[in-house]
């Protein structure tokens, strides 16, 4: 019995020591408010894909007439001051990787409030972009690219007048796509979030909507070719561009601009 007690005391001492080391490394228990505002630029020469990842910041992507891509990451952090949130740019082959947030070792004792990641992409860039966020919203405006991939866990997605093949994935956030001139195919997957499309009256589209419990609201005036409640097929005008929407419980709203 005595050996057991000694063993428990020994393990407890080790755990306490580790805890004190973590607290020491993190700067103690005191959390301070700090405004973060970071700006960076990078060349897009020979870049084939831009990959943007953020854990919680709201992401805004739009074009610029400048020759380099520009990044601004800003918001309010509450931390011990040892490890501030930051944004990193890493070029791997023909990929440009942009990541914002906290270092892994600091995430447990830092909170981020109202952070935004603003990225301006040169209009001369026409390749691929992939944007991923866990809890932040994503907004993209007036981009003309080959392929646009966007994924979120719980944030909303808003794309306005973007050109290029679009692949959208949302777990619980809503998806809104505004397209005054439909010129590309779109694939949209959402679990519980609604999908809203705003299209010009002369848009030429064919769509497929697969859902478990979602419903369709058509204010556009598509011609429904098949509708069994879970699998719906329709088209408008000559059906040139394909829009595929798949949800679990999310609804599909098709609206006219």
Secondary structure, 3 states (H helix, E strand, C coil): CHHHHHHHHHHHHHHHHHHHHHHHHHCCCCCEEEEEEEEEEECCCCCCEEEEEECCCEEEEEEECCCCEEEEEEEEEEECCCCCCEEEEEEECCEEEEEEECCCCCHHHCEEEEEEEEEEEECCCCCEEEEEECCCCEEEECCEEEEEEEEECCCCEEEECCEEEEEEEECCCCEEEEECCCCCCEEEEECCCCEEEEECCCCCEEEEEEECCCCEEECCCCEEEEECCCEEEEEECCCCEEEEEEECCCCEEEEEC
